[in-house]
Amino acid sequence: MMKVADKHDKIVRAAIRVFARNGFFNSRISEIAKEANVADGTIYLYFNNKYDILITIFEEEMGKIIANVKREMASLSDPCEKLHCFARMHLALMEEKRELAEVIQVELRQSSKFIKDYHNKKFVEYTNIIESILKDGQERGIFRKEIIPEIFKRAFFGALDEMSRFWVLSSQKKFGVKTAARQITNLFLQGSLTDKGRQHRSCCHIT
């Protein structure tokens, strides 16, 4: 017999596929149930409605993404390399989990109810990773002190977000994840590094 957690995960994965394929508003609970190979009523044992499923997708999947990013960065000490690591992993979602990326990039933003009613703690936690990287670099004299972390994290995430959105909506991809991550990171680093930071960065290589 399938465990409760397994059935929950099965429904979430099915919902991601259905939302990515049909769009959130054009998707029905019955379609999710069919995709998950469960009865329609089973969905309501785990979720109240479609919005509840959408929120669950975001919270659970973002939680996994945050954990993966932190785990990958645990072995890095250089703030420049950490910033590049964040960029690369964010953009890599388009290749590794395209359906999930489509739901996050497109469907979530089209739901005014989601934006209005949901307090997005996971998103804040995610962008705070960028802020912590900047603050660490500032304390070590690598990044300029006058840069406001709140502005920097939103601008850096915004650049990555726009790149991801473009890939979701475009049928063509002229360059890869590594190239995009490197160029975006380098653009931000050019205006962020102190003289010490520039000397420090010359000893490491962002590829």
C-alpha positions in Angstrom: 0.0 0.0 0.0 1.3 3.5 -0.9 2.4 5.6 2.1 0.7 8.9 2.7 3.9 10.9 2.0 4.4 9.0 -1.3 0.8 9.7 -2.4 1.3 13.4 -1.5 4.5 13.6 -3.5 2.8 11.8 -6.4 0.0 14.3 -6.5 2.4 17.2 -6.3 4.6 15.9 -9.2 1.4 15.3 -11.3 0.2 18.8 -10.6 3.5 20.3 -11.8 3.2 18.4 -15.1 -0.5 19.4 -15.5 0.1 23.1 -14.6 3.1 23.3 -16.9 1.2 21.6 -19.8 -2.2 23.4 -19.5 -1.6 26.4 -17.4 -2.8 26.8 -13.8 -6.2 28.3 -14.6 -7.0 25.8 -17.4 -6.1 22.8 -15.2 -8.8 20.9 -13.3 -8.5 18.8 -10.2 -9.8 15.8 -12.2 -6.8 16.2 -14.6 -4.4 16.2 -11.7 -6.0 13.1 -10.3 -5.9 11.3 -13.6 -2.2 12.3 -14.1 -1.4 11.0 -10.5 -3.5 7.9 -11.1 -5.7 8.5 -8.1 -9.4 9.2 -7.5 -10.6 12.8 -7.7 -11.6 12.6 -4.0 -8.2 11.6 -3.0 -6.8 15.0 -3.9 -9.0 16.6 -1.3 -7.6 14.4 1.4 -4.3 16.3 1.0 -5.2 19.7 -0.5 -8.1 22.1 -0.1 -8.1 23.3 -3.7 -5.8 24.2 -6.7 -4.3 27.2 -4.9 -3.4 25.0 -2.0 -1.6 22.7 -4.4 0.2 25.7 -6.1 1.4 27.0 -2.7 2.6 23.5 -1.7 4.5 23.1 -5.0 6.3 26.4 -4.3 7.1 25.8 -0.7 8.2 22.2 -1.0 10.2 22.7 -4.2 11.8 26.0 -3.1 12.7 24.3 0.2 14.6 21.6 -1.8 16.3 24.3 -4.0 17.4 26.2 -1.0 18.8 23.1 0.6 20.7 22.2 -2.6 22.2 25.7 -3.0 23.4 25.8 0.6 24.8 22.3 0.4 26.7 23.2 -2.8 28.1 26.4 -1.2 29.2 24.7 1.9 32.5 23.7 0.3 33.1 27.3 -1.0 34.7 30.1 0.9 35.2 32.8 -1.7 32.2 35.2 -2.0 32.7 35.6 -5.8 32.6 31.9 -6.3 29.5 31.6 -4.1 27.7 34.3 -6.1 28.6 32.4 -9.3 27.4 29.2 -7.8 24.1 30.7 -6.9 23.6 32.0 -10.5 24.6 28.7 -12.1 22.3 26.6 -9.9 19.4 29.0 -10.4 19.7 29.0 -14.2 20.3 25.2 -14.2 16.7 24.7 -13.1 15.6 25.4 -16.6 17.5 22.4 -17.9 17.0 20.0 -14.9 13.4 20.8 -14.0 11.9 22.7 -16.9 8.2 21.9 -15.9 8.8 23.2 -12.4 10.5 26.3 -13.7 7.5 27.0 -16.0 5.1 26.7 -13.0 7.3 29.0 -10.8 8.1 31.5 -13.6 4.7 31.8 -15.3 1.8 30.2 -13.4 2.6 31.6 -10.0 2.8 35.1 -11.3 -0.5 34.9 -13.1 -2.3 34.0 -9.9 -3.3 37.3 -8.2 -4.8 35.4 -5.3 -1.4 33.7 -4.7 0.4 37.1 -4.8 -2.1 38.8 -2.6 -2.7 36.2 0.1 0.5 34.2 0.4 3.4 35.4 2.6 6.3 34.2 0.6 8.8 33.2 3.3 10.6 30.7 1.1 11.3 33.3 -1.6 12.7 35.7 1.1 14.9 32.9 2.4 16.1 32.1 -1.1 17.1 35.7 -1.9 18.6 36.2 1.5 21.3 33.7 0.4 22.5 36.4 -2.0 22.4 39.0 0.7 24.5 36.9 3.1 27.1 36.4 0.4 27.4 40.1 -0.2 27.6 40.9 3.6 30.3 38.3 4.0 32.3 39.8 1.2 31.8 43.3 2.7 33.1 42.2 6.0 36.2 40.7 4.3 36.8 43.9 2.3 36.1 42.2 -1.0 32.8 44.0 -1.8 32.3 47.7 -1.4 30.7 48.8 1.9 28.4 51.3 0.3 26.4 48.7 -1.6 23.0 48.2 0.0 22.4 44.4 0.4 18.7 44.7 0.0 19.1 46.4 -3.3 21.9 44.2 -4.5 20.0 40.9 -3.8 16.9 42.1 -5.7 18.9 43.4 -8.6 21.0 40.2 -8.9 18.0 37.9 -8.5 16.1 40.1 -11.0 18.7 39.5 -13.7 18.7 35.8 -13.1 14.9 35.7 -13.0 14.6 37.6 -16.3 17.0 35.2 -17.9 15.0 32.2 -16.7 11.7 33.8 -17.8 13.1 34.5 -21.2 14.1 30.8 -21.6 10.7 29.7 -20.4 8.9 31.8 -23.0 11.4 31.4 -25.9 11.6 28.4 -28.2 15.3 29.1 -28.8 18.2 29.2 -26.5 21.3 30.8 -28.0 23.7 30.2 -25.1 24.0 27.8 -22.2 23.6 28.0 -18.4 27.4 28.3 -17.7 27.8 31.2 -20.2 24.7 33.1 -18.8 25.7 32.5 -15.2 29.3 33.7 -15.8 28.3 36.8 -17.7 25.6 37.9 -15.2 27.9 37.3 -12.2 30.8 39.1 -13.9 28.6 42.2 -14.7 27.6 42.5 -11.0 31.1 41.9 -9.7 32.6 44.6 -11.9 30.9 47.3 -10.0 30.9 45.6 -6.6 34.5 44.7 -5.9 37.0 46.8 -3.9 40.6 47.1 -4.9 41.3 44.3 -2.5 38.5 42.3 -4.1 39.9 42.8 -7.6 43.3 41.5 -6.4 41.6 38.6 -4.6 39.5 37.7 -7.7 42.5 37.7 -10.0 43.7 34.6 -8.0 40.5 32.7 -8.6 38.7 31.8 -11.8 34.9 31.9 -12.4 34.1 29.6 -15.3 
